[in-house]
């Protein structure tokens, strides 16, 4: 008995549409990361990109539990002395509504070439419209 290993390009990639209205950020990010990695498919292979495309709309309507809007911070570093910047989740959400969900998903994917390729399949939009009608994404009820 042999184990099935997917080859590059042998697994068809579908498009999914997710509405993020009133969804908790972490729980939604877990579902998105699973689809991007391809772990929801029986053909999952760890070293091959078997994931699928995910389009998220209404990202500005996500929510956190507890007091995370005021307590959770995001850090960036410019690699210069004193170049560390911290921003609170509420301020980040006000400037870039899609960035909170993007950062949550990014931290759940592997930190290598494969993870960066999988992350490029994530399309997040703050409002209810998106530019991917031509791909005919299937709506996921999460």
N, C-alpha and C positions, 0 to 999 in steps of 0.2 A: 504494500500500500504506500502510495507516495502523497506528499503534501502539495496542494495546488499553490503555485506562486505566480502572481500576475506579472505580465510583462508590460513594459512601458507602452502605452497606447492601446492595450488590449481591452481595457475596461471603459465602456462608454460613460461619458460624464454628463449628468443631467443638471438642470438649473432648478433651484428651489427658492420660493418666496416666503419670507417670514415677516409677519406684522408684529412689531415690538411694543405695541400699545399696552401699557400697564403690566409689563413683564419685569420680573426681578432680574437685574443685570447678570449676576453670577449664574443663575439657573439657565438663563437664555444662552449665555456664553458657552456653557458646557454642551448644550445641544448643538450649537453652531460648530464648535470645535470638533465634535464627533463626526459631523457630516463632512467638514473640510478634510479631516484625516481619512475618511472612508471606513471608519470602524463600524458603521451601521450596515455594511455590506458583507456578504459571505466571502467575497473575493479579496478581502482586506489583506494587504501585504505590507509589512512595516517599512520596507525600503523603497517602495514604489508609490507614486502619487495616485491612489485609487479614490481620492476624495472628489467631491462635486462642488459646483458653484452655489453660493448662497447670496441672495439679495435680501437685505433687511430694510424695511421701510418703517417710518414713524419712530426713528431712533431717539428723537427728542422727547418721547413720552415714556421712556423706561423709568424704572424706580429702583431705589435701594431700600433695604430694610433697616430699621434702627435709625441711628443718627449718622449714617455714613456720608450723607451729603456734606456735612460739616467736618467730619473727622478724617475721612479718607483723603490721602494726598497722593499726587503723582509727581515723580521726580524726573528731571532731565539734567544732563550734565554736558557742558560744552568742551570738556577736556582742557580747560584753562583754570588757573588758580582762582578760586572763588566763583567758579562757573556753575555751581549747583543751583538749580531752580526747583522750588516746590510750588505746586498749585493745588488748591483744594478742589474736590470733585464738583462742587456747586459752580465754581468759577470756570472750570474746564468745560462743563456742560453748557454754561451760558455762552462761551466763545465758540466752541465746536461741539454741537450736540451729538455727533457721531463718534467722537474720540473716546468717550467713556466705554462704550461697548467694544470698540476696536481694541483698546488696551486690554480689556478683560479677555478677549479671545486670543490676542497675541501672546499673552502670558501662559495660555493653555496649550500652545503648539510647541513642537520641538524647536530648539534654537540652533538651526543648521540650514543648509540650502533647501532641503525638502520642506522644512517648516515655512521658510520665506515664500516658496512656490505655492504652498497651500494657502498661506495668508493672502496672496495676491488674488485668490478666487473669491474673496469676501468683498462684497459691494454693499456699503452702508449709506443710507440716505436719511436725512433728518425728517423730511416730509413724507407725504403719502404717495408721491410719484417717483418713478425710477426710469432709467433709460434702456431697459433690457426687455422690452415687450417682444422684440424680434426673436429672442431665445425661448419664448413661451415658458416661463418658469411655473412650476407646479407649486401651488400654495400649500404650505405645511401648517397644520393646526397644532401649534405647540402650546 
